[in-house]
Amino acid sequence: MATLASQLSVGPTVFATYLHGRDTTRREHLLELQRDFGFRSFSAAIYRELAGWLLPLALSTDVGPVLVGAVIDELRERKVLAPALSTNRADGLGDASARCFACSLRITARSRASLANSHVAPD
């Protein structure tokens, strides 16, 4: 918190008070920042888009951190706010970051199995 407080040129205690203050105010400020800087919230539609976008990379690697890093980079590129790992939302996204990671692993496992079953060995 001290680092962020210094970047904002406020005392750490002032920033801590803000963080533990009125939840509605923080949500309102987040919406203002999103509007002013063009960021979007993570959604089920974005989750589906990213799953499709990730497929080619997931077919080429099963290294989880590479896949997760690619998703995080793509979220930045698309100006989408990455959900917190602890997110548990009523819209069914649950732990969205972990679900993206799990989805990438499932895609990889399915793709490998499909490729292995379709490969014909030469005579």
Secondary structure, 3 states (H helix, E strand, C coil): CHHHHHHCCCCHHHHHHHHCCCHHHHHHHHHHHHHHHCCEECCHHHHHHHHHHHHHHHHHCCCHHHHHHHHHHHHHHCCEECCCCCCCCCCCCCCHHHHHHHHHHHHHHHHHHHHHHHCCCCC
